[in-house]
């Protein structure tokens, strides 16, 4: 009932009372008194007041796809009437169980009620958590509706999916996944990577003497034995280059190619960090986001924080510029480059140039790859009919020459169909998906 309507009733009651007095008609006076008494009683009743909420537990960090349990204890102490409560959730979340909307009737006694529901989120990011919104309505609807709530309670961080590393601990499987070569080091423990043969020097262990090579060189007049020299143990560096151009926006409002790429970067960073590698991250935004190579859990948390905030940038840098900007970190280092992008006819020239630029900082080794290009294929996220699937396959045929060119340059090309294969399964296969 609006204020204008209440004013009309009051005006009607006064008019009927005046007519009743003038004409001396008891019927008009009775009707007028009924309206006045009704409004007097209605205004004496207060609508629900002193509404409070309490959370039993409030999660602040979850993973993509993880089920989140939400609850709110509702307490209404005073008043009589209808209470409408809506516990708002971000649009990226979807309901799994229960409801976040409830209508309650507050009687003479205090009201206590608990809302319970379960939600999940398929998109990484940081989301504001709000207190429940509520409306308090008068039972006779003679007062204005009171609305409140919706205040920020905190921030919920949705992190990319966590790779199940325990499934990738078998040594035979590890040997299939490319590992970065050792960086140059003058001191350190020797590895099994052969470097050169040289003449024996005072202090060299006898076990390092290569007797076959010594016999061969002695036949040519050499006087000293020859020893094997192996590479010294140094740092193993991995660089993750994440493309955030417009081509990475293909997908749905909930999950797109960039979300899948962030999952892959998260899995790879954790995989290599747990194996003692120094991992760096470069996100190709307009100004470039750089996380220099480092080790340990702190580096993983730092990389994860940037991956959560990563968004599609229409003014993003080409991958070639990213490799050039990271050049100052490559002195004395032979890193493993992992370029995570979406290969299209428009982006293919930039990817090929980035691979060529990365070759300047690596040393090709037979049977080993120092450059990996992960092509994120998100068409399964939007394909609904066989015709759409066929169209995505045709697009892959158009980029096949570029994929072959990457292989000819010594890079490992990996096409990841995001809806058909989980990234952990892709790593279990040894990063050999075409």
C-alpha positions, 0 to 999 in steps of 0.5 A, spaced: 500 500 500 503 506 497 503 513 501 498 516 496 493 510 497 493 511 505 492 518 504 486 517 500 483 512 505 484 518 510 481 523 506 475 518 504 474 517 512 474 525 513 469 526 507 465 520 510 465 523 517 463 530 515 458 528 510 455 524 516 455 530 521 452 534 516 446 530 514 446 526 521 447 519 517 449 514 522 451 509 516 456 515 514 459 516 521 460 508 522 464 507 515 468 513 517 470 510 524 471 503 521 477 507 516 480 511 522 480 505 527 483 500 521 489 505 520 490 507 527 491 499 529 495 499 523 500 504 525 500 501 532 503 495 529 511 495 527 514 491 521 520 487 523 526 490 526 533 488 528 534 483 523 541 481 524 546 475 520 551 471 522 556 466 518 558 460 521 564 459 516 566 463 510 571 460 505 576 465 502 580 461 498 577 455 493 579 452 487 575 452 480 570 447 480 570 446 488 563 446 491 562 451 496 558 451 502 554 457 504 550 459 510 547 465 514 544 465 521 538 470 521 535 473 527 529 477 527 527 480 534 522 485 533 516 487 529 510 483 525 510 482 518 514 479 512 521 478 511 524 477 504 532 475 504 536 474 498 543 472 499 547 474 493 552 471 489 556 473 483 554 471 476 559 467 475 557 462 480 552 457 479 547 453 484 548 446 486 544 445 492 539 449 496 536 456 495 539 463 497 532 466 497 527 465 502 521 468 505 519 468 512 513 470 516 515 474 523 510 473 528 509 475 535 516 471 537 523 472 535 525 469 529 531 465 528 532 461 521 538 458 517 539 459 510 544 453 507 546 452 500 552 450 495 555 453 489 561 452 485 565 457 480 568 455 474 572 461 473 578 464 476 578 470 479 577 475 485 570 476 487 567 480 493 562 477 498 556 481 500 552 480 506 545 478 505 540 483 502 533 483 506 526 487 505 522 488 511 514 489 510 508 491 514 503 486 515 498 491 513 502 494 508 501 501 511 509 503 511 514 503 506 518 497 505 525 497 509 531 495 505 538 494 507 544 489 506 549 488 501 555 490 504 562 487 502 564 482 507 570 480 504 573 477 498 573 470 495 579 468 491 578 462 486 584 459 484 586 455 477 585 447 478 590 444 482 594 439 478 594 432 481 602 431 481 602 425 485 599 421 478 606 424 475 611 421 479 613 415 475 620 416 473 618 413 466 613 418 465 617 424 468 622 422 462 617 424 457 616 431 459 621 436 457 625 438 462 630 445 462 637 444 461 642 445 466 645 453 466 652 454 465 656 453 471 664 453 473 663 450 480 658 445 482 657 437 482 658 434 475 652 431 471 652 426 466 652 430 460 658 430 457 662 436 455 669 435 452 675 431 452 682 434 455 689 432 457 690 430 464 691 435 470 694 434 477 688 433 481 684 430 476 681 423 479 683 417 476 676 414 475 675 420 470 680 417 465 678 415 458 682 409 457 680 408 450 681 415 448 688 415 451 690 409 447 687 412 441 691 419 442 697 416 445 698 412 438 698 419 435 704 421 440 700 424 446 704 423 452 698 425 457 692 421 459 685 424 457 679 425 462 672 426 461 669 433 462 662 433 464 657 439 465 657 442 472 650 442 475 647 449 475 640 452 475 634 449 471 630 455 469 623 455 466 620 461 463 612 461 462 609 466 457 602 467 457 598 470 451 592 474 453 590 477 446 583 478 444 584 471 441 584 468 448 577 470 449 574 465 445 569 461 450 563 462 454 562 468 459 564 463 465 570 459 461 574 461 455 581 460 452 585 464 457 582 461 463 584 454 460 591 457 459 591 460 466 590 452 469 596 450 464 600 455 467 598 454 474 600 446 473 606 447 469 609 452 475 607 447 480 610 441 476 617 444 475 618 448 482 617 442 485 623 439 481 627 444 483 627 449 477 627 456 477 620 458 474 619 465 471 612 468 468 611 473 463 604 475 462 603 479 455 599 485 457 600 492 454 605 494 459 607 486 461 607 483 467 614 480 469 615 475 475 623 473 474 625 466 475 625 464 482 624 457 486 620 455 492 613 456 495 613 463 495 614 464 488 608 459 486 604 463 490 606 469 487 605 466 480 598 464 482 596 471 484 598 474 477 594 468 474 588 469 478 588 477 476 590 475 468 585 478 463 584 479 456 587 485 454 586 488 447 592 492 447 597 486 449 604 485 447 606 480 441 610 474 444 616 476 440 616 482 445 615 478 451 621 474 449 626 480 448 623 483 454 626 477 458 632 477 455 636 480 461 634 474 465 637 470 460 645 471 461 648 465 462 642 461 462 639 456 457 632 456 459 626 452 457 621 456 454 613 454 454 609 459 450 601 458 452 597 461 446 592 460 441 594 458 434 590 462 429 592 464 422 592 471 425 597 470 431 601 464 427 606 469 425 608 472 431 608 465 435 613 463 429 617 469 430 617 468 438 620 461 437 625 464 432 627 469 438 627 464 443 632 459 439 637 465 440 637 463 448 637 456 447 642 450 445 638 445 440 640 438 443 638 432 439 632 428 442 630 434 447 626 440 446 628 447 449 621 450 446 614 448 447 608 451 444 601 449 448 596 451 443 589 451 447 583 449 443 577 452 446 572 450 441 569 445 445 567 450 450 562 453 445 560 447 440 553 445 441 552 441 434 556 437 430 557 442 424 560 447 429 565 441 431 566 440 424 568 448 423 573 447 429 576 442 425 577 446 419 580 451 423 585 446 425 587 444 418 588 452 416 594 452 422 597 445 421 603 448 416 604 453 422 604 447 427 609 443 422 614 450 422 614 450 429 617 443 429 622 444 424 624 450 428 626 445 434 620 446 438 615 441 441 608 443 439 602 441 443 595 442 441 590 441 448 583 440 446 580 443 453 574 439 453 576 432 451 582 432 456 584 434 462 591 438 463 594 433 468 592 427 463 596 431 458 602 431 462 601 424 463 601 423 456 608 426 456 606 433 453 605 429 446 598 431 444 597 433 437 
